[in-house]
Amino acid sequence: MLRMTYLALIAFAAIFASLGAALYFMLKGGKDDLNSPQKADRMARALAFRIGFSVLLFVCILVGWKLGYLHPTGIPAGK
């Protein structure tokens, strides 16, 4: 159970780090290189990593639930 918590925290940190990297690449530079292909490629790559990390986190949560590592809490179903 503790491993799944650490895995989720690492995944969230990776998601926020790649989002921050995309923001950095978007804001880096001046008006001269506004439409620079290198700048756009770096930002797109960082956003693609963010999407990949989000999908990986979602799959890990589903697998953890299916294997019994994670248990839903809250309002019971059917009430």
PyMOL Python script that loads the backbone (N, CA, C, O; Angstrom):
from pymol import cmd

cmd.read_pdbstr("""\
ATOM      1  N   MET A   1       0.830  -1.195   0.000  1.00  0.00           N
ATOM      2  CA  MET A   1       0.000   0.000   0.000  1.00  0.00           C
ATOM      3  C   MET A   1       0.870   1.253   0.000  1.00  0.00           C
ATOM      4  O   MET A   1       0.565   2.225  -0.691  1.00  0.00           O
ATOM      5  N   LEU A   2       1.935   1.230   0.762  1.00  0.00           N
ATOM      6  CA  LEU A   2       2.813   2.391   0.842  1.00  0.00           C
ATOM      7  C   LEU A   2       3.534   2.629  -0.484  1.00  0.00           C
ATOM      8  O   LEU A   2       3.795   3.772  -0.858  1.00  0.00           O
ATOM      9  N   ARG A   3       3.853   1.554  -1.188  1.00  0.00           N
ATOM     10  CA  ARG A   3       4.510   1.694  -2.491  1.00  0.00           C
ATOM     11  C   ARG A   3       3.608   2.398  -3.496  1.00  0.00           C
ATOM     12  O   ARG A   3       4.074   3.215  -4.290  1.00  0.00           O
ATOM     13  N   MET A   4       2.321   2.083  -3.461  1.00  0.00           N
ATOM     14  CA  MET A   4       1.384   2.731  -4.386  1.00  0.00           C
ATOM     15  C   MET A   4       1.284   4.228  -4.091  1.00  0.00           C
ATOM     16  O   MET A   4       1.146   5.034  -5.011  1.00  0.00           O
ATOM     17  N   THR A   5       1.351   4.598  -2.821  1.00  0.00           N
ATOM     18  CA  THR A   5       1.321   6.011  -2.453  1.00  0.00           C
ATOM     19  C   THR A   5       2.548   6.720  -3.002  1.00  0.00           C
ATOM     20  O   THR A   5       2.444   7.808  -3.567  1.00  0.00           O
ATOM     21  N   TYR A   6       3.712   6.099  -2.833  1.00  0.00           N
ATOM     22  CA  TYR A   6       4.936   6.694  -3.363  1.00  0.00           C
ATOM     23  C   TYR A   6       4.901   6.772  -4.883  1.00  0.00           C
ATOM     24  O   TYR A   6       5.344   7.761  -5.466  1.00  0.00           O
ATOM     25  N   LEU A   7       4.379   5.742  -5.520  1.00  0.00           N
ATOM     26  CA  LEU A   7       4.274   5.748  -6.977  1.00  0.00           C
ATOM     27  C   LEU A   7       3.364   6.887  -7.447  1.00  0.00           C
ATOM     28  O   LEU A   7       3.681   7.580  -8.414  1.00  0.00           O
ATOM     29  N   ALA A   8       2.251   7.076  -6.771  1.00  0.00           N
ATOM     30  CA  ALA A   8       1.331   8.162  -7.139  1.00  0.00           C
ATOM     31  C   ALA A   8       1.979   9.526  -6.909  1.00  0.00           C
ATOM     32  O   ALA A   8       1.817  10.429  -7.730  1.00  0.00           O
ATOM     33  N   LEU A   9       2.701   9.687  -5.817  1.00  0.00           N
ATOM     34  CA  LEU A   9       3.363  10.969  -5.550  1.00  0.00           C
ATOM     35  C   LEU A   9       4.450  11.253  -6.578  1.00  0.00           C
ATOM     36  O   LEU A   9       4.607  12.392  -7.017  1.00  0.00           O
ATOM     37  N   ILE A  10       5.194  10.233  -6.960  1.00  0.00           N
ATOM     38  CA  ILE A  10       6.222  10.411  -7.983  1.00  0.00           C
ATOM     39  C   ILE A  10       5.587  10.757  -9.319  1.00  0.00           C
ATOM     40  O   ILE A  10       6.099  11.609 -10.045  1.00  0.00           O
ATOM     41  N   ALA A  11       4.482  10.112  -9.650  1.00  0.00           N
ATOM     42  CA  ALA A  11       3.790  10.401 -10.913  1.00  0.00           C
ATOM     43  C   ALA A  11       3.247  11.831 -10.921  1.00  0.00           C
ATOM     44  O   ALA A  11       3.367  12.529 -11.928  1.00  0.00           O
ATOM     45  N   PHE A  12       2.655  12.274  -9.813  1.00  0.00           N
ATOM     46  CA  PHE A  12       2.174  13.655  -9.736  1.00  0.00           C
ATOM     47  C   PHE A  12       3.328  14.643  -9.858  1.00  0.00           C
ATOM     48  O   PHE A  12       3.195  15.669 -10.525  1.00  0.00           O
ATOM     49  N   ALA A  13       4.451  14.348  -9.225  1.00  0.00           N
ATOM     50  CA  ALA A  13       5.614  15.226  -9.324  1.00  0.00           C
ATOM     51  C   ALA A  13       6.117  15.290 -10.769  1.00  0.00           C
ATOM     52  O   ALA A  13       6.491  16.360 -11.248  1.00  0.00           O
ATOM     53  N   ALA A  14       6.127  14.158 -11.456  1.00  0.00           N
ATOM     54  CA  ALA A  14       6.558  14.136 -12.858  1.00  0.00           C
ATOM     55  C   ALA A  14       5.594  14.914 -13.743  1.00  0.00           C
ATOM     56  O   ALA A  14       6.018  15.598 -14.675  1.00  0.00           O
ATOM     57  N   ILE A  15       4.298  14.813 -13.455  1.00  0.00           N
ATOM     58  CA  ILE A  15       3.298  15.554 -14.229  1.00  0.00           C
ATOM     59  C   ILE A  15       3.496  17.052 -14.052  1.00  0.00           C
ATOM     60  O   ILE A  15       3.496  17.800 -15.030  1.00  0.00           O
ATOM     61  N   PHE A  16       3.667  17.494 -12.805  1.00  0.00           N
ATOM     62  CA  PHE A  16       3.861  18.924 -12.563  1.00  0.00           C
ATOM     63  C   PHE A  16       5.207  19.408 -13.096  1.00  0.00           C
ATOM     64  O   PHE A  16       5.305  20.541 -13.568  1.00  0.00           O
ATOM     65  N   ALA A  17       6.247  18.571 -13.031  1.00  0.00           N
ATOM     66  CA  ALA A  17       7.549  18.962 -13.559  1.00  0.00           C
ATOM     67  C   ALA A  17       7.501  19.138 -15.074  1.00  0.00           C
ATOM     68  O   ALA A  17       8.072  20.092 -15.601  1.00  0.00           O
ATOM     69  N   SER A  18       6.836  18.240 -15.773  1.00  0.00           N
ATOM     70  CA  SER A  18       6.750  18.379 -17.227  1.00  0.00           C
ATOM     71  C   SER A  18       5.862  19.555 -17.619  1.00  0.00           C
ATOM     72  O   SER A  18       6.097  20.195 -18.644  1.00  0.00           O
ATOM     73  N   LEU A  19       4.847  19.843 -16.814  1.00  0.00           N
ATOM     74  CA  LEU A  19       4.027  21.021 -17.074  1.00  0.00           C
ATOM     75  C   LEU A  19       4.839  22.291 -16.852  1.00  0.00           C
ATOM     76  O   LEU A  19       4.731  23.247 -17.621  1.00  0.00           O
ATOM     77  N   GLY A  20       5.651  22.299 -15.800  1.00  0.00           N
ATOM     78  CA  GLY A  20       6.526  23.440 -15.549  1.00  0.00           C
ATOM     79  C   GLY A  20       7.565  23.609 -16.647  1.00  0.00           C
ATOM     80  O   GLY A  20       7.886  24.732 -17.035  1.00  0.00           O
ATOM     81  N   ALA A  21       8.092  22.492 -17.150  1.00  0.00           N
ATOM     82  CA  ALA A  21       9.058  22.562 -18.250  1.00  0.00           C
ATOM     83  C   ALA A  21       8.408  23.153 -19.498  1.00  0.00           C
ATOM     84  O   ALA A  21       9.022  23.963 -20.194  1.00  0.00           O
ATOM     85  N   ALA A  22       7.187  22.758 -19.781  1.00  0.00           N
ATOM     86  CA  ALA A  22       6.477  23.311 -20.942  1.00  0.00           C
ATOM     87  C   ALA A  22       6.269  24.815 -20.774  1.00  0.00           C
ATOM     88  O   ALA A  22       6.424  25.574 -21.730  1.00  0.00           O
ATOM     89  N   LEU A  23       5.919  25.244 -19.568  1.00  0.00           N
ATOM     90  CA  LEU A  23       5.753  26.673 -19.301  1.00  0.00           C
ATOM     91  C   LEU A  23       7.069  27.409 -19.487  1.00  0.00           C
ATOM     92  O   LEU A  23       7.103  28.489 -20.077  1.00  0.00           O
ATOM     93  N   TYR A  24       8.149  26.830 -18.986  1.00  0.00           N
ATOM     94  CA  TYR A  24       9.471  27.445 -19.144  1.00  0.00           C
ATOM     95  C   TYR A  24       9.830  27.586 -20.614  1.00  0.00           C
ATOM     96  O   TYR A  24      10.269  28.655 -21.038  1.00  0.00           O
ATOM     97  N   PHE A  25       9.652  26.533 -21.400  1.00  0.00           N
ATOM     98  CA  PHE A  25       9.988  26.588 -22.812  1.00  0.00           C
ATOM     99  C   PHE A  25       9.087  27.565 -23.562  1.00  0.00           C
ATOM    100  O   PHE A  25       9.515  28.173 -24.543  1.00  0.00           O
ATOM    101  N   MET A  26       7.850  27.718 -23.112  1.00  0.00           N
ATOM    102  CA  MET A  26       6.944  28.657 -23.763  1.00  0.00           C
ATOM    103  C   MET A  26       7.378  30.090 -23.488  1.00  0.00           C
ATOM    104  O   MET A  26       7.317  30.938 -24.379  1.00  0.00           O
ATOM    105  N   LEU A  27       7.819  30.370 -22.255  1.00  0.00           N
ATOM    106  CA  LEU A  27       8.167  31.737 -21.871  1.00  0.00           C
ATOM    107  C   LEU A  27       9.616  32.099 -22.171  1.00  0.00           C
ATOM    108  O   LEU A  27       9.964  33.280 -22.161  1.00  0.00           O
ATOM    109  N   LYS A  28      10.460  31.120 -22.434  1.00  0.00           N
ATOM    110  CA  LYS A  28      11.875  31.375 -22.665  1.00  0.00           C
ATOM    111  C   LYS A  28      12.067  32.112 -23.984  1.00  0.00           C
ATOM    112  O   LYS A  28      11.444  31.780 -24.992  1.00  0.00           O
ATOM    113  N   GLY A  29      12.929  33.107 -23.962  1.00  0.00           N
ATOM    114  CA  GLY A  29      13.242  33.841 -25.176  1.00  0.00           C
ATOM    115  C   GLY A  29      12.401  35.097 -25.300  1.00  0.00           C
ATOM    116  O   GLY A  29      11.531  35.368 -24.473  1.00  0.00           O
ATOM    117  N   GLY A  30      12.668  35.837 -26.319  1.00  0.00           N
ATOM    118  CA  GLY A  30      11.960  37.092 -26.551  1.00  0.00           C
ATOM    119  C   GLY A  30      11.016  36.994 -27.723  1.00  0.00           C
ATOM    120  O   GLY A  30      10.591  35.910 -28.124  1.00  0.00           O
ATOM    121  N   LYS A  31      10.692  38.178 -28.273  1.00  0.00           N
ATOM    122  CA  LYS A  31       9.769  38.217 -29.401  1.00  0.00           C
ATOM    123  C   LYS A  31      10.426  37.735 -30.699  1.00  0.00           C
ATOM    124  O   LYS A  31       9.744  37.326 -31.639  1.00  0.00           O
ATOM    125  N   ASP A  32      11.745  37.789 -30.732  1.00  0.00           N
ATOM    126  CA  ASP A  32      12.446  37.409 -31.960  1.00  0.00           C
ATOM    127  C   ASP A  32      12.242  35.944 -32.327  1.00  0.00           C
ATOM    128  O   ASP A  32      12.084  35.605 -33.500  1.00  0.00           O
ATOM    129  N   ASP A  33      12.248  35.083 -31.322  1.00  0.00           N
ATOM    130  CA  ASP A  33      12.105  33.645 -31.613  1.00  0.00           C
ATOM    131  C   ASP A  33      10.739  33.129 -31.177  1.00  0.00           C
ATOM    132  O   ASP A  33      10.619  32.003 -30.694  1.00  0.00           O
ATOM    133  N   LEU A  34       9.717  33.953 -31.348  1.00  0.00           N
ATOM    134  CA  LEU A  34       8.363  33.580 -30.934  1.00  0.00           C
ATOM    135  C   LEU A  34       7.858  32.355 -31.692  1.00  0.00           C
ATOM    136  O   LEU A  34       7.193  31.492 -31.119  1.00  0.00           O
ATOM    137  N   ASN A  35       8.175  32.285 -32.969  1.00  0.00           N
ATOM    138  CA  ASN A  35       7.696  31.161 -33.780  1.00  0.00           C
ATOM    139  C   ASN A  35       8.809  30.171 -34.097  1.00  0.00           C
ATOM    140  O   ASN A  35       8.777  29.486 -35.120  1.00  0.00           O
ATOM    141  N   SER A  36       9.784  30.107 -33.213  1.00  0.00           N
ATOM    142  CA  SER A  36      10.919  29.207 -33.427  1.00  0.00           C
ATOM    143  C   SER A  36      10.464  27.757 -33.375  1.00  0.00           C
ATOM    144  O   SER A  36       9.768  27.360 -32.440  1.00  0.00           O
ATOM    145  N   PRO A  37      10.852  26.953 -34.376  1.00  0.00           N
ATOM    146  CA  PRO A  37      10.461  25.527 -34.357  1.00  0.00           C
ATOM    147  C   PRO A  37      11.074  24.770 -33.188  1.00  0.00           C
ATOM    148  O   PRO A  37      10.449  23.855 -32.651  1.00  0.00           O
ATOM    149  N   GLN A  38      12.293  25.137 -32.785  1.00  0.00           N
ATOM    150  CA  GLN A  38      12.945  24.450 -31.662  1.00  0.00           C
ATOM    151  C   GLN A  38      12.167  24.683 -30.374  1.00  0.00           C
ATOM    152  O   GLN A  38      11.987  23.760 -29.580  1.00  0.00           O
ATOM    153  N   LYS A  39      11.707  25.905 -30.165  1.00  0.00           N
ATOM    154  CA  LYS A  39      10.930  26.250 -28.974  1.00  0.00           C
ATOM    155  C   LYS A  39       9.613  25.482 -28.966  1.00  0.00           C
ATOM    156  O   LYS A  39       9.208  24.958 -27.928  1.00  0.00           O
ATOM    157  N   ALA A  40       8.953  25.412 -30.098  1.00  0.00           N
ATOM    158  CA  ALA A  40       7.674  24.707 -30.197  1.00  0.00           C
ATOM    159  C   ALA A  40       7.863  23.202 -29.992  1.00  0.00           C
ATOM    160  O   ALA A  40       7.028  22.547 -29.368  1.00  0.00           O
ATOM    161  N   ASP A  41       8.960  22.660 -30.519  1.00  0.00           N
ATOM    162  CA  ASP A  41       9.222  21.225 -30.363  1.00  0.00           C
ATOM    163  C   ASP A  41       9.465  20.853 -28.911  1.00  0.00           C
ATOM    164  O   ASP A  41       8.962  19.835 -28.436  1.00  0.00           O
ATOM    165  N   ARG A  42      10.236  21.679 -28.201  1.00  0.00           N
ATOM    166  CA  ARG A  42      10.503  21.393 -26.786  1.00  0.00           C
ATOM    167  C   ARG A  42       9.228  21.458 -25.958  1.00  0.00           C
ATOM    168  O   ARG A  42       8.980  20.608 -25.103  1.00  0.00           O
ATOM    169  N   MET A  43       8.422  22.487 -26.230  1.00  0.00           N
ATOM    170  CA  MET A  43       7.177  22.639 -25.473  1.00  0.00           C
ATOM    171  C   MET A  43       6.227  21.480 -25.774  1.00  0.00           C
ATOM    172  O   MET A  43       5.593  20.948 -24.863  1.00  0.00           O
ATOM    173  N   ALA A  44       6.124  21.091 -27.032  1.00  0.00           N
ATOM    174  CA  ALA A  44       5.242  19.982 -27.400  1.00  0.00           C
ATOM    175  C   ALA A  44       5.721  18.677 -26.784  1.00  0.00           C
ATOM    176  O   ALA A  44       4.907  17.858 -26.357  1.00  0.00           O
ATOM    177  N   ARG A  45       7.034  18.475 -26.733  1.00  0.00           N
ATOM    178  CA  ARG A  45       7.580  17.266 -26.130  1.00  0.00           C
ATOM    179  C   ARG A  45       7.283  17.219 -24.632  1.00  0.00           C
ATOM    180  O   ARG A  45       6.930  16.168 -24.098  1.00  0.00           O
ATOM    181  N   ALA A  46       7.426  18.358 -23.958  1.00  0.00           N
ATOM    182  CA  ALA A  46       7.131  18.412 -22.525  1.00  0.00           C
ATOM    183  C   ALA A  46       5.647  18.134 -22.256  1.00  0.00           C
ATOM    184  O   ALA A  46       5.308  17.436 -21.300  1.00  0.00           O
ATOM    185  N   LEU A  47       4.777  18.674 -23.089  1.00  0.00           N
ATOM    186  CA  LEU A  47       3.342  18.423 -22.917  1.00  0.00           C
ATOM    187  C   LEU A  47       2.989  16.970 -23.251  1.00  0.00           C
ATOM    188  O   LEU A  47       2.100  16.390 -22.629  1.00  0.00           O
ATOM    189  N   ALA A  48       3.678  16.388 -24.222  1.00  0.00           N
ATOM    190  CA  ALA A  48       3.446  14.977 -24.544  1.00  0.00           C
ATOM    191  C   ALA A  48       3.872  14.082 -23.377  1.00  0.00           C
ATOM    192  O   ALA A  48       3.194  13.102 -23.069  1.00  0.00           O
ATOM    193  N   PHE A  49       4.998  14.416 -22.724  1.00  0.00           N
ATOM    194  CA  PHE A  49       5.419  13.662 -21.542  1.00  0.00           C
ATOM    195  C   PHE A  49       4.385  13.789 -20.429  1.00  0.00           C
ATOM    196  O   PHE A  49       4.112  12.822 -19.719  1.00  0.00           O
ATOM    197  N   ARG A  50       3.810  14.985 -20.277  1.00  0.00           N
ATOM    198  CA  ARG A  50       2.788  15.181 -19.241  1.00  0.00           C
ATOM    199  C   ARG A  50       1.584  14.283 -19.506  1.00  0.00           C
ATOM    200  O   ARG A  50       1.049  13.672 -18.581  1.00  0.00           O
ATOM    201  N   ILE A  51       1.162  14.201 -20.741  1.00  0.00           N
ATOM    202  CA  ILE A  51       0.038  13.333 -21.087  1.00  0.00           C
ATOM    203  C   ILE A  51       0.396  11.869 -20.836  1.00  0.00           C
ATOM    204  O   ILE A  51      -0.416  11.103 -20.316  1.00  0.00           O
ATOM    205  N   GLY A  52       1.612  11.492 -21.209  1.00  0.00           N
ATOM    206  CA  GLY A  52       2.055  10.123 -20.973  1.00  0.00           C
ATOM    207  C   GLY A  52       2.097   9.775 -19.486  1.00  0.00           C
ATOM    208  O   GLY A  52       1.671   8.690 -19.091  1.00  0.00           O
ATOM    209  N   PHE A  53       2.610  10.694 -18.661  1.00  0.00           N
ATOM    210  CA  PHE A  53       2.639  10.457 -17.216  1.00  0.00           C
ATOM    211  C   PHE A  53       1.231  10.368 -16.640  1.00  0.00           C
ATOM    212  O   PHE A  53       0.982   9.565 -15.741  1.00  0.00           O
ATOM    213  N   SER A  54       0.310  11.183 -17.147  1.00  0.00           N
ATOM    214  CA  SER A  54      -1.072  11.143 -16.659  1.00  0.00           C
ATOM    215  C   SER A  54      -1.734   9.810 -17.000  1.00  0.00           C
ATOM    216  O   SER A  54      -2.431   9.227 -16.169  1.00  0.00           O
ATOM    217  N   VAL A  55      -1.517   9.334 -18.212  1.00  0.00           N
ATOM    218  CA  VAL A  55      -2.082   8.047 -18.616  1.00  0.00           C
ATOM    219  C   VAL A  55      -1.464   6.922 -17.789  1.00  0.00           C
ATOM    220  O   VAL A  55      -2.165   6.005 -17.361  1.00  0.00           O
ATOM    221  N   LEU A  56      -0.151   6.994 -17.565  1.00  0.00           N
ATOM    222  CA  LEU A  56       0.523   5.981 -16.749  1.00  0.00           C
ATOM    223  C   LEU A  56      -0.027   5.970 -15.326  1.00  0.00           C
ATOM    224  O   LEU A  56      -0.246   4.899 -14.759  1.00  0.00           O
ATOM    225  N   LEU A  57      -0.253   7.136 -14.745  1.00  0.00           N
ATOM    226  CA  LEU A  57      -0.822   7.209 -13.400  1.00  0.00           C
ATOM    227  C   LEU A  57      -2.214   6.591 -13.376  1.00  0.00           C
ATOM    228  O   LEU A  57      -2.541   5.841 -12.456  1.00  0.00           O
ATOM    229  N   PHE A  58      -3.034   6.895 -14.371  1.00  0.00           N
ATOM    230  CA  PHE A  58      -4.388   6.352 -14.436  1.00  0.00           C
ATOM    231  C   PHE A  58      -4.361   4.827 -14.551  1.00  0.00           C
ATOM    232  O   PHE A  58      -5.133   4.140 -13.881  1.00  0.00           O
ATOM    233  N   VAL A  59      -3.482   4.303 -15.391  1.00  0.00           N
ATOM    234  CA  VAL A  59      -3.371   2.853 -15.558  1.00  0.00           C
ATOM    235  C   VAL A  59      -2.889   2.205 -14.263  1.00  0.00           C
ATOM    236  O   VAL A  59      -3.385   1.146 -13.877  1.00  0.00           O
ATOM    237  N   CYS A  60      -1.927   2.832 -13.593  1.00  0.00           N
ATOM    238  CA  CYS A  60      -1.430   2.284 -12.322  1.00  0.00           C
ATOM    239  C   CYS A  60      -2.527   2.266 -11.259  1.00  0.00           C
ATOM    240  O   CYS A  60      -2.607   1.323 -10.471  1.00  0.00           O
ATOM    241  N   ILE A  61      -3.363   3.287 -11.229  1.00  0.00           N
ATOM    242  CA  ILE A  61      -4.477   3.311 -10.273  1.00  0.00           C
ATOM    243  C   ILE A  61      -5.463   2.192 -10.592  1.00  0.00           C
ATOM    244  O   ILE A  61      -5.942   1.514  -9.683  1.00  0.00           O
ATOM    245  N   LEU A  62      -5.769   1.993 -11.862  1.00  0.00           N
ATOM    246  CA  LEU A  62      -6.686   0.916 -12.238  1.00  0.00           C
ATOM    247  C   LEU A  62      -6.113  -0.460 -11.911  1.00  0.00           C
ATOM    248  O   LEU A  62      -6.827  -1.325 -11.405  1.00  0.00           O
ATOM    249  N   VAL A  63      -4.836  -0.663 -12.197  1.00  0.00           N
ATOM    250  CA  VAL A  63      -4.199  -1.953 -11.903  1.00  0.00           C
ATOM    251  C   VAL A  63      -4.139  -2.170 -10.391  1.00  0.00           C
ATOM    252  O   VAL A  63      -4.402  -3.274  -9.915  1.00  0.00           O
ATOM    253  N   GLY A  64      -3.800  -1.138  -9.644  1.00  0.00           N
ATOM    254  CA  GLY A  64      -3.765  -1.251  -8.185  1.00  0.00           C
ATOM    255  C   GLY A  64      -5.125  -1.582  -7.602  1.00  0.00           C
ATOM    256  O   GLY A  64      -5.226  -2.352  -6.647  1.00  0.00           O
ATOM    257  N   TRP A  65      -6.162  -1.009  -8.169  1.00  0.00           N
ATOM    258  CA  TRP A  65      -7.527  -1.305  -7.701  1.00  0.00           C
ATOM    259  C   TRP A  65      -7.903  -2.746  -8.050  1.00  0.00           C
ATOM    260  O   TRP A  65      -8.497  -3.458  -7.240  1.00  0.00           O
ATOM    261  N   LYS A  66      -7.551  -3.164  -9.265  1.00  0.00           N
ATOM    262  CA  LYS A  66      -7.893  -4.511  -9.712  1.00  0.00           C
ATOM    263  C   LYS A  66      -7.143  -5.577  -8.907  1.00  0.00           C
ATOM    264  O   LYS A  66      -7.701  -6.640  -8.635  1.00  0.00           O
ATOM    265  N   LEU A  67      -5.903  -5.316  -8.526  1.00  0.00           N
ATOM    266  CA  LEU A  67      -5.110  -6.274  -7.759  1.00  0.00           C
ATOM    267  C   LEU A  67      -5.395  -6.216  -6.259  1.00  0.00           C
ATOM    268  O   LEU A  67      -4.895  -7.047  -5.500  1.00  0.00           O
ATOM    269  N   GLY A  68      -6.189  -5.248  -5.832  1.00  0.00           N
ATOM    270  CA  GLY A  68      -6.563  -5.165  -4.427  1.00  0.00           C
ATOM    271  C   GLY A  68      -5.661  -4.296  -3.573  1.00  0.00           C
ATOM    272  O   GLY A  68      -5.819  -4.246  -2.353  1.00  0.00           O
ATOM    273  N   TYR A  69      -4.703  -3.601  -4.212  1.00  0.00           N
ATOM    274  CA  TYR A  69      -3.839  -2.702  -3.449  1.00  0.00           C
ATOM    275  C   TYR A  69      -4.563  -1.427  -3.033  1.00  0.00           C
ATOM    276  O   TYR A  69      -4.258  -0.853  -1.988  1.00  0.00           O
ATOM    277  N   LEU A  70      -5.506  -0.988  -3.834  1.00  0.00           N
ATOM    278  CA  LEU A  70      -6.269   0.236  -3.568  1.00  0.00           C
ATOM    279  C   LEU A  70      -7.728  -0.124  -3.334  1.00  0.00           C
ATOM    280  O   LEU A  70      -8.282  -0.988  -4.014  1.00  0.00           O
ATOM    281  N   HIS A  71      -8.339   0.539  -2.375  1.00  0.00           N
ATOM    282  CA  HIS A  71      -9.738   0.289  -2.060  1.00  0.00           C
ATOM    283  C   HIS A  71     -10.506   1.594  -2.102  1.00  0.00           C
ATOM    284  O   HIS A  71     -10.069   2.590  -1.526  1.00  0.00           O
ATOM    285  N   PRO A  72     -11.643   1.601  -2.776  1.00  0.00           N
ATOM    286  CA  PRO A  72     -12.433   2.839  -2.826  1.00  0.00           C
ATOM    287  C   PRO A  72     -13.036   3.152  -1.465  1.00  0.00           C
ATOM    288  O   PRO A  72     -13.397   2.248  -0.711  1.00  0.00           O
ATOM    289  N   THR A  73     -13.139   4.420  -1.165  1.00  0.00           N
ATOM    290  CA  THR A  73     -13.774   4.873   0.066  1.00  0.00           C
ATOM    291  C   THR A  73     -14.833   5.900  -0.285  1.00  0.00           C
ATOM    292  O   THR A  73     -14.899   6.366  -1.422  1.00  0.00           O
ATOM    293  N   GLY A  74     -15.647   6.246   0.667  1.00  0.00           N
ATOM    294  CA  GLY A  74     -16.664   7.241   0.439  1.00  0.00           C
ATOM    295  C   GLY A  74     -18.043   6.659   0.561  1.00  0.00           C
ATOM    296  O   GLY A  74     -18.279   5.774   1.383  1.00  0.00           O
ATOM    297  N   ILE A  75     -18.954   7.141  -0.243  1.00  0.00           N
ATOM    298  CA  ILE A  75     -20.350   6.727  -0.190  1.00  0.00           C
ATOM    299  C   ILE A  75     -20.480   5.314  -0.768  1.00  0.00           C
ATOM    300  O   ILE A  75     -20.016   5.064  -1.880  1.00  0.00           O
ATOM    301  N   PRO A  76     -21.092   4.401  -0.044  1.00  0.00           N
ATOM    302  CA  PRO A  76     -21.287   3.038  -0.574  1.00  0.00           C
ATOM    303  C   PRO A  76     -22.184   3.051  -1.820  1.00  0.00           C
ATOM    304  O   PRO A  76     -23.102   3.865  -1.921  1.00  0.00           O
ATOM    305  N   ALA A  77     -21.918   2.165  -2.741  1.00  0.00           N
ATOM    306  CA  ALA A  77     -22.699   2.079  -3.961  1.00  0.00           C
ATOM    307  C   ALA A  77     -24.106   1.586  -3.661  1.00  0.00           C
ATOM    308  O   ALA A  77     -24.300   0.721  -2.807  1.00  0.00           O
ATOM    309  N   GLY A  78     -25.067   2.126  -4.351  1.00  0.00           N
ATOM    310  CA  GLY A  78     -26.457   1.680  -4.219  1.00  0.00           C
ATOM    311  C   GLY A  78     -27.249   2.410  -3.156  1.00  0.00           C
ATOM    312  O   GLY A  78     -28.381   2.020  -2.870  1.00  0.00           O
ATOM    313  N   LYS A  79     -26.708   3.437  -2.569  1.00  0.00           N
ATOM    314  CA  LYS A  79     -27.469   4.196  -1.552  1.00  0.00           C
ATOM    315  C   LYS A  79     -27.748   5.577  -2.021  1.00  0.00           C
ATOM    316  O   LYS A  79     -28.374   6.358  -1.305  1.00  0.00           O
TER     317      LYS A  79
END
""", "prot")
cmd.dss("prot")
cmd.show_as("cartoon", "prot")
cmd.util.cbc("prot")
cmd.orient("prot")
